[in-house]
Amino acid sequence: MSALLLAAALALPGTGASSSPPAKDAALVRGMTISCQSWGWEWGSDGFGAELDDLKSLGVNWVSIHPYASIQRDGTVGARRFDPEHPPEWILRPIREAHERGMSILVIPHLAYWGSPWSWRGEIDFQDPAELERFFDTYTAWIVGVARAAKDADGFSIGNETDRLVRCEAQWRALIARVRQETSARLTYAANFDAYRQVAFWDALDAIGVQAYFPLCEGADPTEEDLRRGWRDALVPMRELSRRTGKPVVCTELGYDISLEAAKRPWVSGRVRGEERGAAEKLQARCLAVALEEIGREPEWLRGAFLWKWFVGPTRHEDFLMKTDAMRAVIGRSWAR
């Protein structure tokens, strides 16, 4: 099967009763991550639908949510308890609201590493066999429960940035098989930009997910050509992997903060103030505009991106904002045609 056909398959909605046909161009992912400023109750609120209406006016046709679980040093994964047979509205309503608008939705569970020994998910690892076994037992139970609750979602990610653990190929393949028993959603794994080539189980998934925080160039004021050159270099190995595996690629996260290092270290929160703020805002918008244009040049294998990030209602956090006037303008120009 060609990468293009596989990509089209990725974009099909779930087969549950709440599903409705997606927009005719839903195979191209113009996505936005709707994040939360709490544990995630916002996804079940009245405001979620209002945000979808706003996003749809900008050309967004996919959204994603990211239910949380905690991770402890001994490998235990724990999450807010719910009955997967009678899921809460903060899981069901986002799927329902998206489908009512002809939009598709990806559920991409996140491990909340704060309060743990690790500074981010990419550091999570266990050398002790008992801890490793405990992790996969409790992680699998959580992921399978979320997949069952969100069975009508269009896409589902089995993991997110836990790249030191992709060496445990057998455990991931067993997890994938379990998830497929619960949902017909198309499956991916969200690997960091510097680790996606280490994943050995892409053949068991429907798409290659990449957290696309690629360092593009040095300097605080790069030109558009500098940014394009950086993106084109980053696209080469992704294109090669897609052709080798026959799987389409989706940027499961793509974002830039208001930072003078947005092009050099896109994953870092900037917190720029004072006289440098204006320059940082312009760089953020320039980085996103170039990224969306370069991604849009490769539709046969690179199916699109989920932008990081958007919130329901007023925003208390300032990092990686997509809701500013400047970023809304960039998104609208790129996607609302």
N, C-alpha and C positions, 0 to 999 in steps of 0.2 A: 504494500500500500504506500502511496506517495506521501511525502510530508504534508502536502496541501490537503489531501483527503483526511489524514490523521488530525490535522489542525481543525478542519471543519467538524470532525467528530468531537473534538474537545469542546466545542462551543455549543453542542446540543444541550437543551435543558434536561433536567431529570424527568423521569417518567411518572412521578407521583401525581396525585390528583390536583395538587396546587400549581402544577406547572402550566405554563402557557407558551405558545410559540415565541421564540426570540425574534428580535429584529432581523431582517434579511441579511444584514452585514455583521451579525454577531460573531462570525468566525474570526473577525479582526477585533482583538480585545482593546477597547478604549476604556480602561478600568481605573477605578479610584478605591483606595482602601478607606473605609469609614471606620476610624479608630474610636477609642473611648477615653474618657478622662476619669474613669472609675473602673470597676470590674467588668463592665459591659452592659449594664441595665439599659443604657441609651439605645441599644439596638432594638429593644422592644417597645420604645416610646413612640408617641405620636409624631415627634419631631423627625424620626427616621424617614418617613415617607416624604416629608417636606424637603429634606436634603436630597432625596432621590429625584424629585421634580426639578430642583435647582441643577443638579448634576446632569440630568438628561438634557436640559437646555444648553449645556456646554458640549454636548456630543458624547457624553459618557454612556456606554451601553453595558458595562460590567461593573459590579462593586464587589468588595470583599470585606468580610469581618473576621476577627481573630480571637476566638474564645481562649481564655487563659487557664493555665494550670501552674502550680508551684513546683519547684524542683529542690530537693534537699541533698545534702552532701552524701548521704548514704545511698542515693539513687532513687529514693521514693518520689514519685510524682503524685501530687494531690490536687484536686479541683473542687470547685463548688458543686455540691451534690445535686443531681436531678435525675428523674426517671426517664431514661431514653425512650420508653414506650409512651410517655406523656410529656413531651419536651416543653420547656418553658417558652414564654413568648419572646425572650431575648434571642432565642435560636429560631423559632418558627416564623416570627413576624418579619424579619428581614428578608427571608426567602419569599414569603407571600407578597410583601410589598414590591419587591423587585419584579416578580413574575407578573403582577398586575399591571406593571408599566412596560412590559415587554423587554425587561432588562434581565441579564443573567447574573448569577452570584457565585463567588468562590468562598468557601469556608477554609481558613488557613490557621489552624490552632497554633498558639504561641506558648512556649515555656517562659514563665515570668521568672527571670533569673535574679532579680533584685532581692537582696537579703540572703543570697546564696554565696558560696565561695567564689563564684565565677563572675567576671565583669561583663560578659555577654554570652549568648548562646553558643558561639563558636568555640568557647573554651570548655564546654561541658564534656567531661570524659571520666571514665572509671577504669582503673587498672585492676582493682580487686574483682575477681570473678563473681563473688556474691553480690557486690554492689551493681555490677553490670547486669546480672540476671534480674535483680530487683528493679533496676531501671526499666528494662524492656517489658517485664511483667506489668508493672504499674503504668508505664507509658502506653502500652498496647491497650490495656483496659480503658484508659481515658480516651484515646483516639478512637477506638471502636465505638465507645459510647457516644461520642460527639458525632461520628459518622452516621450512626443509627438515628440519632435525634435530627440530624440535618440531611436525611436521606434524599430529600427533594432538591437539594442544591445542585447546581450545574457543574461545579468543580469542587474538588476537595484536595487539600494538601496533607500528606501524611507526616510531614515534618518541616521544620523551618530553621535553617542555619546550624543544626546539630552536626556539623560536618566532621568533627573528630570521631564520631560514632558511625560514620558510613562504612567504616572497615568491617562492621558486623553485618555483612551482606545477608547471611542466612536469616538473621532476626528481622531485617527490613523486608525481605521477601515474604516471610511468614505474616508480618503485619499487613502488607499489601493484600495478601490473599484474604485475610480476615476482613479488611475494610471492604473489599469487593463483595463480600457476602451481605453487607449492610446497605450499600448504596450503588446506584447506577451512575453516580457522578463521575466525570472524568478525573483521573487522579494525577497528581504531580508531587514533587518534592521541591522545596525552595532552598537551593544551595547558594551559598555566598559566591560572589563574583570570582573569588580566588580559589574556589573549591569544587565547582561544578564538574570539572573534568575528572575528579577523583571518585565520582559516584559510579558504581558498577552495576546498578540495578535499574538504569533508565529503561531497559527493555521491558520491565514489568509495569511501567507506568505509561500514561497516555501523552505526557508532555514533559519537557525539560524545563524546570523552573529555576530562574536565576535572579538573585538579589543584585540588581544591576547598579551597584555603587562603584562603578569603575573609575579609578583615578585617570583623568584625561590629560592633564598637563600641569606644569609648574606655573607659579606666578599668580598674582592677585587680579590681573586684568587681561586674561587671555582673549584673543580674537575669536570670532566665529570659526575661522579656518583652523585655529589651534584646537578648538573643541571638536570640530568635525574629524580632524586627523586622529584624535584620541578615540573617538567612537568607532571609526572605521578600523582601527587597529584592534579594538576590543571585539568587534563583530567577527573577525576572521576565525578564531578558534570555536566560537559558538556555531558558526555556519558549518564548519568541518564536523563538529560533533552531531549536529542535526542530520547532515547527509550520511554520516556513518551509521547512526542509529535508526534513521527513518522517523525520528520524532521531531515535532515542532518545538520551538522554544517560546516561552512566555516570560517576560520580566515580571516576576512576582512582586517585586518592589522596585520603584524608581523614584528618587527624590533628591532635592537639593535644599539645604538650609540657607538662611540669609547669612552668608559667611563669605569672607574673602578667600577662604580655602575650598569653596564649593566645587571647583574644578579639580583641585589637587587631592582633597580628601572628602568626598561627598558624604561619607557616613558620619562625619563629625558635626555636632551641633555648634553653631557659630557664636551666638549671643553678641552680635556686633552692635555697638551703640555709638552715639555721637556722630562725628563728621564722616566716619566710614560707612555708616548705615546705608546711605543712598547708593554708594558704589556696590555694596554687597547685595542690595536688592536688585540692582541691574544685572549683576553677575548671575544671581539665582535665576532670573527670568531668561537670560541668554542661554544658560546651561540647559534649562528645560526645553526651550524652543528648539535648540539644535538636537537634543536627544530625541524628541518626538519626530523631528523631520528625518533623522537618520534611521530610526527604527521603522518609520513608514516606508522607507525605500526597499525593505526586505520582506514583503508580506508573504512570500511563498513559504518561508520557513520560520521567520520571526513574527509571531502572531500578534504582538502588542505588549502592553505594559499595564500594571496596576500602580498608580501614582501614590506616593506616601507623603502626606496623608490629609484627611478631612475629618471634621468633627460634627456631631449633632449639636446644633445650637451654638451659643457663644463659646469662644475658645479661651481657655485659661492658659494653655501651653503655647509657646511661640515657636517651637522648633518644627522645621519641615512643613511649614504652612503652605497649603495649596489654595486657601480660601481668600487670599489677598486679592486686591483688584488687579495687580500686575500679573499674578499667576493665573487668575481666571481668564484674563485676556489672552494669555499664551495658549491655554487649553482650548478656549473657544475658537481661536484662529486655526488651531491644528485639527480639531475634532468636530466642530459644529458645522462643517461644510455639508 
